[in-house]
Amino acid sequence: MDVGEKLKEARLEKDISLDSLQEKTKIQKRYLVAIEEGNFDILPGKFYTRAFIKEYASAVGVDPDDIMTDHKEELPETEEENVQYSRIQRTRKESRSDKESRSSSLIPTVTVVLLIIAIIAVAVFFLSQSSSPSEGEPAEDTSNNDGGMIIDDPEEEGGNGDADEATDDAEEGTEDGTEEDDGETEENGEASIEVVEEGTGNSPTSVLEVTNVSDGTTLTLESADDEQNSWLEVTGSGDESLFSGNFDADSEPVEIDLAEEDTVSLNIGNSSAVTVSIDGTEIEYPTSAIHQRIDLEMESE
């Protein structure tokens, strides 16, 4: 009995339909039929053939390792994945290096600015000293001159009062403007992501909660490496298929408006080849597994 017949027999013994198996494994029904019939050429590639067979076996209660060992000659060979790729760690290291270089480049600029400010302050001081009356020179007394200028004019008090009121109005306007700006900032808060449940096993399913979702909050899927590809399936609310198939640099980006969805499920065959971000903030995979599933649960503002 070949691997497809053995898996099909186990499925029938468990009384599991192909539709139920598709819902459980997130693998398209046509691929499940191809595995049972031994038509591996229909599957996306050697890596996905082995991954799908393992997932099928787990779903029908068969040990995936036993299947892979007993039918080693039947299955297509692929390179062993020994190194877990972490784009997030690399991005953080590059960001830290960029910040350090920017900080060191700002030091000369700040020094020059402070020097210019000091020169201007000294120049203003000397100009004010030169424009003030010299010591020893009596101040001119105009109190007894006919037609002399009246320094303290009662009428000017009203003018000063108007100026004070204008200043107060300007300050109130500034405070109002600041409050409005604060309100806009709160309204335009960014979405935040929190890991609710971290999956386990060879193909873990992790649950992430996305809060503060608003109009314009976007999920973006991009290629992490031009030389790698992945099998990607994205399902929205009501099991609506948003994307399904091979994913590489030619397929990017896949953008999904989260404001229109309650849940979004990601089935990523090769996580090292796919970058997941929300509003430009890259999401770190909860586990280091190659094949991962991520369920996003949205919470609006």
HELIX and SHEET records of a PDB file:
HELIX    1   1 VAL A    3  GLU A   13  1                                  11    
HELIX    2   2 LEU A   18  THR A   25  1                                   8    
HELIX    3   3 LYS A   29  GLU A   37  1                                   9    
HELIX    4   4 PHE A   40  ILE A   42  5                                   3    
HELIX    5   5 LYS A   46  ALA A   59  1                                  14    
HELIX    6   6 PRO A   64  ASP A   70  1                                   7    
HELIX    7   7 ARG A   87  SER A  131  1                                  45    
HELIX    8   8 PRO A  154  GLU A  187  1                                  34    
HELIX    9   9 SER A  237  ASP A  239  5                                   3    
HELIX   10  10 LEU A  258  GLU A  260  5                                   3    
HELIX   11  11 SER A  271  ALA A  273  5                                   3    
SHEET    1   A 6 SER A 192  GLU A 197  0                                        
SHEET    2   A 6 THR A 205  VAL A 213 -1                                        
SHEET    3   A 6 GLN A 292  SER A 300  1                                        
SHEET    4   A 6 THR A 263  ILE A 268 -1                                        
SHEET    5   A 6 SER A 230  THR A 235 -1                                        
SHEET    6   A 6 SER A 241  PHE A 247 -1                                        
SHEET    1   B 4 VAL A 254  ASP A 257  0                                        
SHEET    2   B 4 THR A 218  SER A 223 -1                                        
SHEET    3   B 4 VAL A 274  ILE A 278 -1                                        
SHEET    4   B 4 THR A 281  GLU A 282 -1                                        
END                                                                             
